[in-house]
Amino acid sequence: MQVPPSSKLADRQDMAVDFRPPAHVMRLGAMGASFPHRLSFMRCLTRRMAREAWTFERAVFNLDDNGFGYAVWRIGTPGGPLSFVAFSTALDPSMRTDRVIAERWDASFALLEGEATEADIQRLEANVPLQEAGRCSPKELVLSRANKSVRLFEHICECLSQGRQPDMAEIVKVGYLMRTTAVYGNGKFGLGDYDKACSNPSLAGPFRAEMLTVFMIRSFQFDLINHVAARRGGANATMLERPYARALGIGNSTGLGMAPFLIRHPVLFHRWIEARETALAAVRSVPEADADKRERYRTLLERLRGHVEEWNVDDERHQRDIEAVRSDLAQVASIEVAESFPWDGLYRAVEQGMTSHTCEAIASLLIELYPARVDDLEDKMSAGGTPKIAAGMPLSSLKDMIERHYDWVLTIDFDDPSALHHFWYYSQDKEEPRLGRRFEEPGAEKEMHIGMGWYVSRLHGALEAMNEEQLETSTARFLLENPGHRMAVKRVFTTAQFPYSEIRDNTVGRSLLPIDMLRCKLSFFGATKFDPRSDLWTRITMYQGAPLIDELDTERADDWWSPVFRARSC
Amino acid sequence: MVTGFPGPVMLTSFDEIRRTANRALDANGAAPGIAEECSWACAWLEAAGYDGLAMMADALDETPIEARQPSFRGAYGIVDLGGSSAVFCAPGLVELAEAEGRVFANNVKHGLYVLPFAVRSDLSLGCPVDPGFAIGGKREKNPYRENIDAAIQNGLQVDKAAFDRIYAYSRNILVPETEASRLTGAGAGLTDND
């Protein structure tokens, strides 16, 4: 048996194959090929809501004929009640922008702990539509806003008001009625702390409150459009049928803010990757598969092929990647699955002959096959503190650790300006994270601490310059004398204990493609239909194909991986 | 109504203090890695009933930017900080105590910033500010846990003037935008009424 990367999961006795090594998994190229999987947070949430029999009651629906007003849902969880409050407002088209720098939106939202009282509603009405310019209380856990996809909203509304269902092809093409432009959690605008949210065990997981908020926004958009269509069409109107509603998710434009998070939360990031890799290793370790599993594999493979067929983007490079996956999957379908260690054999065949995108897609598929081997890992995807520096460790040992865990850093020449080409910063414009060119643009002196390879390289250089006696100094005393190396020392200790915590590429070099980091994180959210609009940001769809709010007690609550929507016209 | 502050109070959260203080230190010359730890200490101190925000603001006011990464040498178990603020070096002092058994730190300003790290490491402070102290050595109790938990559940009332001072420092991390940078953000270049 191979030893898993950290001690927390070392109790798994069912591993016959290796974990994929950090030297592969943590490269940006592999991260940028990630696919959503059954441990993605949206999947975990819908599974949990079904398992714990959460209840949803629309307590207030105070919208006018045009759909403007507010609505409140009461959400019952085993850990206590929550409230979701939505405000829908008229928006001049000239004010509608997906940029984080916008100041007005079609709708704004808050997720609250407990019951929302009249006083809460009044307070929220004065603040939530203002978003960053307003103020929340610790009772609020999430603040968000969204804009309509105006053209699709109008198309569907018109169809429904005339008693018809909309054009499925249009729905599939766009994928959402609303797109969020920010989903804010703890640490901002007075919102409640993450640890407070986690005091409700039903919300105790990474981004669970945020994912719940997006799920509720999706539900709100259906109630909103049915309401407006009914007011417009009167007796002629009909409601959006379930297959059409399921095909609608929530859109989002995701930018650079996602990327620094992964670097600043190394232990948490490790947990996510480790859970996924443990799941994959567990499935690859299955010695033989019965006929049901083989049939399920065939079903999921066909579904994956259909999903990828329906996925098209404007960006040429990414469209080529998608087409390569389509081609690869046709070949995968012809691979005969072996009797002995069938999934390991399949995975190896894909890994050896196909693109990294196909490899990650098949990894996702395999994880989907064995819920019983995988689903308990969702409870191991939260952080749990940062490792302490071993203060008494001599610097010689620290140097050894760098050479063992950061060998990739030692191959980069940071004296070459191209290795330091980029810097990450917060713009004065609504604090939007951006990427600058260090030697061409102002602001590098205010850069975020993102270039971990660079810091560790400098630390290693300082240790290389020491004699044997100096290398016997304790790490604590070294740091007291050389405080500038503190971050690098912390990273080395963290990576030694949590090997999936560090991205093993230069995150400030010229060849950096931030989109790779975004895709990795978004895949853990469960986003689909990645639609990169540049190397710096992407559009995505969330919850497309997910069960509706009143379908959580059905079989489909947990069977929406790689959804396929057959285009139907009204 | 919370009393004890000379001016208005504001309701905030543990994480908001930590985030704001983190940026304030990062943007104003603290050593990389210090901000993450001492911003946590700032929130911890506020939750425990101490003036973490005001002390940090004072430290930033009083310390020239070139002195915000203080470096210390000294004999085994002894450090003379020469009047430097613990806001910029507190975790290192506790690590040194762990490595060398105990540490005598002289000429320390804002020494309370050592307290959160000492509690976290189960080490006692040899001074009467710490109700958990036992004349050095192993800490016997954590009398702050209840306050920290309450702050996380209910939020924190803090001195608004002190928070505003830290918030003002945190704004120094922002880079003025250029037209070129504006065109690279998420959502840029699309028709938003589609």
Boltz contact constraints between the chains, C-beta under 6 A:
constraints:
  - contact:
      token1: [A, 93]
      token2: [B, 193]
      max_distance: 6.0
  - contact:
      token1: [A, 96]
      token2: [B, 192]
      max_distance: 6.0
  - contact:
      token1: [A, 96]
      token2: [B, 193]
      max_distance: 6.0
  - contact:
      token1: [A, 97]
      token2: [B, 192]
      max_distance: 6.0
  - contact:
      token1: [A, 98]
      token2: [B, 187]
      max_distance: 6.0
  - contact:
      token1: [A, 98]
      token2: [B, 192]
      max_distance: 6.0
  - contact:
      token1: [A, 99]
      token2: [B, 185]
      max_distance: 6.0
  - contact:
      token1: [A, 99]
      token2: [B, 187]
      max_distance: 6.0
  - contact:
      token1: [A, 138]
      token2: [B, 13]
      max_distance: 6.0
  - contact:
      token1: [A, 138]
      token2: [B, 155]
      max_distance: 6.0
  - contact:
      token1: [A, 150]
      token2: [B, 193]
      max_distance: 6.0
  - contact:
      token1: [A, 151]
      token2: [B, 194]
      max_distance: 6.0
  - contact:
      token1: [A, 186]
      token2: [B, 15]
      max_distance: 6.0
  - contact:
      token1: [A, 187]
      token2: [B, 15]
      max_distance: 6.0
  - contact:
      token1: [A, 187]
      token2: [B, 16]
      max_distance: 6.0
  - contact:
      token1: [A, 187]
      token2: [B, 19]
      max_distance: 6.0
  - contact:
      token1: [A, 190]
      token2: [B, 12]
      max_distance: 6.0
  - contact:
      token1: [A, 193]
      token2: [B, 13]
      max_distance: 6.0
  - contact:
      token1: [A, 193]
      token2: [B, 14]
      max_distance: 6.0
  - contact:
      token1: [A, 193]
      token2: [B, 15]
      max_distance: 6.0
  - contact:
      token1: [A, 193]
      token2: [B, 152]
      max_distance: 6.0
  - contact:
      token1: [A, 195]
      token2: [B, 152]
      max_distance: 6.0
  - contact:
      token1: [A, 196]
      token2: [B, 152]
      max_distance: 6.0
  - contact:
      token1: [A, 196]
      token2: [B, 153]
      max_distance: 6.0
  - contact:
      token1: [A, 253]
      token2: [B, 186]
      max_distance: 6.0
  - contact:
      token1: [A, 253]
      token2: [B, 187]
      max_distance: 6.0
  - contact:
      token1: [A, 254]
      token2: [B, 186]
      max_distance: 6.0
  - contact:
      token1: [A, 255]
      token2: [B, 185]
      max_distance: 6.0
  - contact:
      token1: [A, 255]
      token2: [B, 186]
      max_distance: 6.0
  - contact:
      token1: [A, 389]
      token2: [B, 95]
      max_distance: 6.0
  - contact:
      token1: [A, 391]
      token2: [B, 95]
      max_distance: 6.0
  - contact:
      token1: [A, 391]
      token2: [B, 98]
      max_distance: 6.0
  - contact:
      token1: [A, 391]
      token2: [B, 99]
      max_distance: 6.0
  - contact:
      token1: [A, 392]
      token2: [B, 99]
      max_distance: 6.0
  - contact:
      token1: [A, 425]
      token2: [B, 175]
      max_distance: 6.0
  - contact:
      token1: [A, 426]
      token2: [B, 173]
      max_distance: 6.0
  - contact:
      token1: [A, 426]
      token2: [B, 174]
      max_distance: 6.0
  - contact:
      token1: [A, 427]
      token2: [B, 175]
      max_distance: 6.0
  - contact:
      token1: [A, 427]
      token2: [B, 177]
      max_distance: 6.0
  - contact:
      token1: [A, 428]
      token2: [B, 174]
      max_distance: 6.0
  - contact:
      token1: [A, 428]
      token2: [B, 176]
      max_distance: 6.0
  - contact:
      token1: [A, 428]
      token2: [B, 177]
      max_distance: 6.0
  - contact:
      token1: [A, 429]
      token2: [B, 177]
      max_distance: 6.0
  - contact:
      token1: [A, 432]
      token2: [B, 185]
      max_distance: 6.0
  - contact:
      token1: [A, 434]
      token2: [B, 181]
      max_distance: 6.0
  - contact:
      token1: [A, 443]
      token2: [B, 175]
      max_distance: 6.0
  - contact:
      token1: [A, 446]
      token2: [B, 173]
      max_distance: 6.0
  - contact:
      token1: [A, 446]
      token2: [B, 175]
      max_distance: 6.0
  - contact:
      token1: [A, 449]
      token2: [B, 32]
      max_distance: 6.0
  - contact:
      token1: [A, 474]
      token2: [B, 99]
      max_distance: 6.0
  - contact:
      token1: [A, 476]
      token2: [B, 95]
      max_distance: 6.0
  - contact:
      token1: [A, 476]
      token2: [B, 96]
      max_distance: 6.0
  - contact:
      token1: [A, 476]
      token2: [B, 99]
      max_distance: 6.0
  - contact:
      token1: [A, 479]
      token2: [B, 92]
      max_distance: 6.0
  - contact:
      token1: [A, 480]
      token2: [B, 72]
      max_distance: 6.0
  - contact:
      token1: [A, 480]
      token2: [B, 92]
      max_distance: 6.0
  - contact:
      token1: [A, 480]
      token2: [B, 96]
      max_distance: 6.0
  - contact:
      token1: [A, 481]
      token2: [B, 71]
      max_distance: 6.0
  - contact:
      token1: [A, 481]
      token2: [B, 73]
      max_distance: 6.0
  - contact:
      token1: [A, 483]
      token2: [B, 31]
      max_distance: 6.0
  - contact:
      token1: [A, 483]
      token2: [B, 69]
      max_distance: 6.0
  - contact:
      token1: [A, 484]
      token2: [B, 31]
      max_distance: 6.0
  - contact:
      token1: [A, 484]
      token2: [B, 69]
      max_distance: 6.0
  - contact:
      token1: [A, 486]
      token2: [B, 31]
      max_distance: 6.0
  - contact:
      token1: [A, 486]
      token2: [B, 33]
      max_distance: 6.0
  - contact:
      token1: [A, 487]
      token2: [B, 32]
      max_distance: 6.0
  - contact:
      token1: [A, 487]
      token2: [B, 33]
      max_distance: 6.0
  - contact:
      token1: [A, 490]
      token2: [B, 33]
      max_distance: 6.0
  - contact:
      token1: [A, 536]
      token2: [B, 184]
      max_distance: 6.0
  - contact:
      token1: [A, 537]
      token2: [B, 186]
      max_distance: 6.0
